[in-house]
Amino acid sequence: MHSETASIEDLSTSLRVISQAMFTHYHQKVIILIDEYDVPMQAAYQNDYYDKMVDFLRSIFSSSLKTNNALEKGIMTGCLRISKESIFTGLNNFSSYSILDNIANEFFGFTEKDVQQLLADCQLSQNMNEVKEWYDGYRFGDLEIYNPWSTLSYVKYKIRDDSFKPVSFWANTSSNGIVMKYIQAGDRGLRNEFEQLMNGQSIVKDIKSELTYREMDDINNIYSFLLLTGYLKAIKDLGDHQYELVIPNKEVYEIYKQSFMSYFTDYAGSRKNELYQELVNGDARKVNLLLNDILIRSISYFDNHESFYHGFLVGLLNGYEVISNREAGDGRFDLCVMPETILGTVILIECKHSIRQDCLIEDAEADARQITDRNYLEEKRFKIYAHAVGYGISFYKKQCYVVKTE
């Protein structure tokens, strides 16, 4: 069986050829619908063939939407506003509507009335609040819009299983690399602003409504891209291109959370062995630097209490033999990392949540003294190992201070 690959020239005129064939057969002009026109642009930009894709799409759109006597009308959807992208050079007589416009805003998804009717038809009206929390929150102009695909997916699963709990359908299907990219590349200020958003707070940013993927890496355009691609919602127009922004709903919140956790897990995992080695070496200064760096990159300090930081250390030292809250000497230590052989070093840690930043050093020193005063390292089971070292570590939000026992 013989197959051939179509030439670029053939592909460039394919939509026009198909539409003209339909016009000839049905004797009616054709409506061309092009969904997510900018997805190939994003892929091309990320894989370094952007200019070729621009030329290719320009040829397709020009032949099918401009020089096509079989065309009745063309409708295109995408995240980026079409009037800015060079692939539309030469097209005329088109109108562009964005999420900041009121014109046609009810056609971008489900309105609240649509969702109420859908749930009523499926005997799920009692789940309206749950659907609203997870899948509402997109604002087109002044109108609240629900994510239609996620709403329909939720209804489908809920009809089949009444115990079904809402999930982030979008997280599994959409190209969420943009959030991860910004989290990885962002500085401390950007990550802190993301955490403000995840805390349910709003931020105020300048927004450009017209962007191309070439402008994606400009740090000044990050929030414009996140708004235009649905990861943020504008709740107030403050004038002069400034908008107050929030995370739209729980579905998108989960995407941020998963992206943060994935990034933090990867980063912390890459520093874990280094941290363990500095703990063994007894270099409190380097342990301080490493732990503070890891904390700054962590997801949040929502659970700002001692058990949170205890769990943070246990998770960070995952892969080593960690013992928690055991009796030793004249008390109970917080956690201990056991060596693999008797030639190794026992690492014993007391951790504390400081109530104020200016208490960090004092609290860490008190924890270190506790290890010594209560004779934790004199425990008989630790004496079989060649070395033992203790640390007092105090935490306050995303900072810590480390003191080695004397």
Solvent accessible surface area in square Angstrom, and as a share of the most:
residue,aa,sasa,rsa
1,M,247,1.10
2,H,151,0.68
3,S,100,0.64
4,E,145,0.65
5,T,134,0.78
6,A,51,0.40
7,S,48,0.31
8,I,106,0.54
9,E,123,0.55
10,D,88,0.46
11,L,72,0.36
12,S,10,0.06
13,T,39,0.22
14,S,38,0.25
15,L,55,0.27
16,R,70,0.26
17,V,83,0.48
18,I,99,0.50
19,S,3,0.02
20,Q,63,0.28
21,A,59,0.46
22,M,85,0.38
23,F,67,0.28
24,T,100,0.58
25,H,130,0.58
26,Y,135,0.51
27,H,153,0.68
28,Q,130,0.58
29,K,103,0.44
30,V,19,0.11
31,I,92,0.47
32,I,12,0.06
33,L,126,0.63
34,I,28,0.14
35,D,108,0.56
36,E,98,0.44
37,Y,7,0.03
38,D,4,0.02
39,V,77,0.44
40,P,47,0.30
41,M,1,0.00
42,Q,24,0.11
43,A,39,0.30
44,A,0,0.00
45,Y,54,0.20
46,Q,90,0.40
47,N,94,0.48
48,D,135,0.70
49,Y,85,0.32
50,Y,14,0.05
51,D,85,0.44
52,K,158,0.67
53,M,31,0.14
54,V,9,0.05
55,D,79,0.41
56,F,45,0.19
57,L,13,0.07
58,R,76,0.28
59,S,49,0.31
60,I,21,0.11
61,F,5,0.02
62,S,35,0.22
63,S,12,0.08
64,S,0,0.00
65,L,31,0.15
66,K,99,0.42
67,T,84,0.49
68,N,13,0.07
69,N,113,0.58
70,A,0,0.00
71,L,33,0.16
72,E,103,0.46
73,K,106,0.45
74,G,36,0.35
75,I,82,0.42
76,M,38,0.17
77,T,63,0.37
78,G,37,0.36
79,C,60,0.36
80,L,7,0.03
81,R,56,0.20
82,I,26,0.13
83,S,56,0.36
84,K,83,0.35
85,E,11,0.05
86,S,51,0.33
87,I,1,0.01
88,F,10,0.04
89,T,91,0.53
90,G,38,0.36
91,L,29,0.15
92,N,98,0.50
93,N,155,0.79
94,F,81,0.34
95,S,77,0.50
96,S,28,0.18
97,Y,95,0.36
98,S,13,0.08
99,I,32,0.16
100,L,47,0.23
101,D,40,0.21
102,N,81,0.41
103,I,109,0.55
104,A,29,0.22
105,N,16,0.08
106,E,74,0.33
107,F,157,0.65
108,F,79,0.33
109,G,15,0.14
110,F,48,0.20
111,T,24,0.14
112,E,61,0.27
113,K,160,0.68
114,D,65,0.34
115,V,0,0.00
116,Q,91,0.40
117,Q,105,0.47
118,L,37,0.19
119,L,1,0.00
120,A,48,0.37
121,D,90,0.47
122,C,33,0.20
123,Q,140,0.62
124,L,10,0.05
125,S,64,0.41
126,Q,134,0.59
127,N,21,0.11
128,M,30,0.13
129,N,124,0.63
130,E,48,0.21
131,V,0,0.00
132,K,83,0.35
133,E,96,0.43
134,W,25,0.09
135,Y,0,0.00
136,D,7,0.03
137,G,5,0.05
138,Y,27,0.10
139,R,75,0.28
140,F,28,0.12
141,G,14,0.13
142,D,110,0.57
143,L,56,0.28
144,E,48,0.21
145,I,3,0.01
146,Y,0,0.00
147,N,23,0.12
148,P,46,0.29
149,W,135,0.47
150,S,0,0.00
151,T,0,0.00
152,L,83,0.41
153,S,9,0.06
154,Y,0,0.00
155,V,7,0.04
156,K,89,0.38
157,Y,87,0.33
158,K,15,0.06
159,I,104,0.53
160,R,176,0.64
161,D,70,0.36
162,D,106,0.55
163,S,79,0.51
164,F,36,0.15
165,K,142,0.60
166,P,15,0.09
167,V,63,0.36
168,S,9,0.06
169,F,16,0.07
170,W,41,0.14
171,A,23,0.18
172,N,124,0.64
173,T,86,0.50
174,S,36,0.23
175,S,68,0.44
176,N,24,0.13
177,G,41,0.39
178,I,6,0.03
179,V,0,0.00
180,M,43,0.19
181,K,68,0.29
182,Y,7,0.03
183,I,0,0.00
184,Q,99,0.44
185,A,85,0.66
186,G,8,0.08
187,D,84,0.44
188,R,125,0.45
189,G,40,0.39
190,L,9,0.04
191,R,12,0.05
192,N,62,0.32
193,E,42,0.19
194,F,0,0.00
195,E,12,0.05
196,Q,69,0.31
197,L,4,0.02
198,M,10,0.05
199,N,79,0.41
200,G,66,0.63
201,Q,89,0.40
202,S,37,0.24
203,I,11,0.06
204,V,71,0.41
205,K,50,0.21
206,D,89,0.46
207,I,6,0.03
208,K,104,0.44
209,S,38,0.24
210,E,61,0.28
211,L,0,0.00
212,T,15,0.09
213,Y,6,0.02
214,R,137,0.50
215,E,47,0.21
216,M,1,0.00
217,D,80,0.42
218,D,62,0.32
219,I,100,0.51
220,N,120,0.61
221,N,1,0.01
222,I,9,0.04
223,Y,15,0.06
224,S,1,0.01
225,F,0,0.00
226,L,0,0.00
227,L,3,0.02
228,L,11,0.06
229,T,21,0.12
230,G,16,0.15
231,Y,4,0.02
232,L,4,0.02
233,K,25,0.11
234,A,12,0.09
235,I,64,0.33
236,K,110,0.47
237,D,93,0.48
238,L,82,0.41
239,G,33,0.31
240,D,131,0.68
241,H,132,0.59
242,Q,70,0.31
243,Y,29,0.11
244,E,34,0.15
245,L,0,0.00
246,V,26,0.15
247,I,22,0.11
248,P,14,0.09
249,N,15,0.07
250,K,77,0.33
251,E,0,0.00
252,V,0,0.00
253,Y,56,0.21
254,E,35,0.16
255,I,4,0.02
256,Y,0,0.00
257,K,82,0.35
258,Q,94,0.42
259,S,10,0.06
260,F,0,0.00
261,M,81,0.36
262,S,46,0.30
263,Y,16,0.06
264,F,27,0.11
265,T,82,0.47
266,D,93,0.48
267,Y,40,0.15
268,A,8,0.06
269,G,40,0.38
270,S,80,0.52
271,R,57,0.21
272,K,46,0.20
273,N,100,0.51
274,E,78,0.35
275,L,2,0.01
276,Y,34,0.13
277,Q,89,0.39
278,E,23,0.10
279,L,3,0.02
280,V,39,0.23
281,N,90,0.46
282,G,15,0.14
283,D,45,0.23
284,A,24,0.19
285,R,152,0.56
286,K,83,0.35
287,V,0,0.00
288,N,22,0.11
289,L,106,0.53
290,L,9,0.04
291,L,2,0.01
292,N,35,0.18
293,D,39,0.20
294,I,0,0.00
295,L,4,0.02
296,I,42,0.21
297,R,60,0.22
298,S,8,0.05
299,I,29,0.15
300,S,6,0.04
301,Y,73,0.28
302,F,89,0.37
303,D,77,0.40
304,N,42,0.22
305,H,89,0.40
306,E,77,0.35
307,S,77,0.49
308,F,56,0.23
309,Y,1,0.00
310,H,30,0.14
311,G,39,0.37
312,F,23,0.10
313,L,3,0.02
314,V,50,0.29
315,G,49,0.47
316,L,11,0.05
317,L,1,0.00
318,N,103,0.53
319,G,72,0.69
320,Y,60,0.23
321,E,109,0.49
322,V,38,0.22
323,I,24,0.12
324,S,38,0.25
325,N,73,0.37
326,R,117,0.43
327,E,116,0.52
328,A,3,0.03
329,G,41,0.39
330,D,103,0.53
331,G,21,0.20
332,R,133,0.48
333,F,1,0.00
334,D,25,0.13
335,L,0,0.00
336,C,0,0.00
337,V,0,0.00
338,M,19,0.08
339,P,9,0.05
340,E,177,0.79
341,T,79,0.46
342,I,107,0.54
343,L,140,0.69
344,G,21,0.20
345,T,12,0.07
346,V,0,0.00
347,I,0,0.00
348,L,0,0.00
349,I,1,0.01
350,E,8,0.04
351,C,4,0.02
352,K,76,0.32
353,H,45,0.20
354,S,1,0.01
355,I,131,0.67
356,R,126,0.46
357,Q,99,0.44
358,D,111,0.57
359,C,17,0.10
360,L,15,0.07
361,I,93,0.47
362,E,116,0.52
363,D,20,0.10
364,A,0,0.00
365,E,70,0.32
366,A,38,0.29
367,D,10,0.05
368,A,6,0.04
369,R,134,0.49
370,Q,48,0.21
371,I,2,0.01
372,T,72,0.42
373,D,101,0.52
374,R,105,0.38
375,N,63,0.32
376,Y,0,0.00
377,L,32,0.16
378,E,100,0.45
379,E,43,0.19
380,K,171,0.72
381,R,87,0.32
382,F,3,0.01
383,K,121,0.51
384,I,109,0.55
385,Y,45,0.17
386,A,56,0.43
387,H,113,0.51
388,A,46,0.35
389,V,13,0.07
390,G,0,0.00
391,Y,0,0.00
392,G,0,0.00
393,I,1,0.00
394,S,0,0.00
395,F,0,0.00
396,Y,41,0.16
397,K,75,0.32
398,K,16,0.07
399,Q,56,0.25
400,C,6,0.04
401,Y,73,0.28
402,V,4,0.02
403,V,30,0.17
404,K,79,0.33
405,T,17,0.10
406,E,200,0.90
